[in-house]
Amino acid sequence: MTDGGVTVLFIGGMGRSGSTLLDRVLGDVPGFVAVGELVFLWRRGLALGERCGCGEPFGRCAFWNRVGKEAFDGWDSIDVSALEALQRRVDRNRFVPWMLAPKITPRAWRRDLDRYAEVLGRLYRGIAAASGAEVVVDSSKHASTAELMRRVPGVEAR
């Protein structure tokens, strides 16, 4: 995307399907950055501090610290528990029909969906800025996340 937006290559599929291998191979392509299964960032990265692909715990990873600064002016400025709860309220496969037929969805749910899409937009723009990449590779796989990507402002999902 050239208008200040971010191109996200979303890898869908099932677990144990080779998506991690594809993610890593694509991450080696010039202009691409692979971020793994971004759907687990709030829980595994921020809440639990699991290790990044670089081997460092999330909180000590230079890349993810740059992303947090770019996207949210630092990870300390966000409420991880609230984001996890927001994600659980909107990013589930059972909500795909609501995403496809917005006229039948409750207004409060649509507001939550829009709020979460805005957070994801900030996150993807932060990743692109921190990495300098033209394409962000997200191997989250979930059908609901793929559908949600169509609503993320400033993101062209492929």
C-alpha positions, 0 to 999 in steps of 0.5 A: 500500500503506498498511501501511508497504509500497510499491506498485510499478507495474512496466512490462513489455515489450520494448525500444523499446516506449515504456516510457521514455515511459510511465515519464516520463509516470507520473512526472509524476502526483502521488504517483508517482515514476519511477525508470527501469529499476531493473534496471540500478541496480547496474551503470549507476548505482553501478558506472559512475556514469552520469548520472541522468535529472536530468543529474547523475552518479549519485554526485552526484544528490541524489535517489539519494543520499537513496535510498542513505541511506534504503535502506542507510545510504549506498551505501558500505555495500553491495558493488556487485560482490556485488549484481551477482553476486547479481542475475545468479544469480537475475534471468534469464528462464531462471529464471522456471520455478524461480520458478514451481515453487519445490519443484523449485529448488535450496535455494541458489538459493532462498536467493539469490533471497530475499536479492536480494528482500530487497535490492530491498525495501530499495531500493523502501522507500528510494525511497518514503521519499526521494521521498515518493511513494505509487507507485514506477514501475519500467520494467525490463521483464524478465519475470524481474524482474516475477516476482521482484517477487512475492517482494519483502517489503513491496512490492505489485507491479502 
